[in-house]
């Protein structure tokens, strides 16, 4: 009898330390800049991504993991009778889930999950699945529980510039121009597996982050206080991240505050200077 593996796409944005702790295996998205392709988190990181964007004056393009790559990955894991629960970025953002589902059709014991989320919003579900494995739940039981949790994940982030979202087709030219001229920093919210614009902040980006954290947490009694992520896409200082952690804990006694940097798949679309807090509601 094999084990239950929890796996995910690289867009899960977990640190190597967390991946190793929970024994989560990932598969990399492909990021292409100026005709050169890289494996997210393996041959390119966000800092190199931004440097290449400046050098080539072209926006990165991301490609989902294809069916053949998933088939090989899954078959290797289930060869000894093990099972796999694989977490994908929302099907509203990528064909990754569709490809994983196709690959799993003829492989017994593989359960792809459409997270309806991105970045560490997906990670929250993956870590919960790891805990359920330790509790002795079956793979099918875990999938059922996780599917019931997806709508309770609250993922949002504040962007420093709309340039990347605009160039990637995620917002209109008029919206990007207006926001940049007015120095607006919009809060992007993930709902029903898609992105939408929430509150718009104005002023120094650090002050916008602090106001955003207060807006997301103040007066809440519906928070699952087991963990919260602070995830940024680079170019956010450690001092700012630490101040945000302090603000969070002043408002809600989360048992665990995890700080991560978004990988290149997410950073390709939101650009540098983006930061979000991600957690689960009761």
Secondary structure, DSSP 8 states (H G I E B T S, - for coil): ---EEEEEEGGG---HHHHHHHT-EEE--EEEETTEEEEBTTTB-HHHHHHHHHHHT---EEE---HHHHHHHHHHHHTTS-EEEEEE--TTT-SHHHHHHHHHTTSTTEEEEE-SS-HHHHHHHHHHHHHHHHTT--HHHHHHHHHHHGGGEEEEEE-S-SHHHHHTTSS-HHHHHHHHHTTEEEEEEEETTEEEEEEEEES-HHHHHHHHHHHHHTT---B-TT-EEEEE-SS--HHHHHHHHHHHHHH---S-EEEEE--HHHHHHH-TT-EEEEEEB-
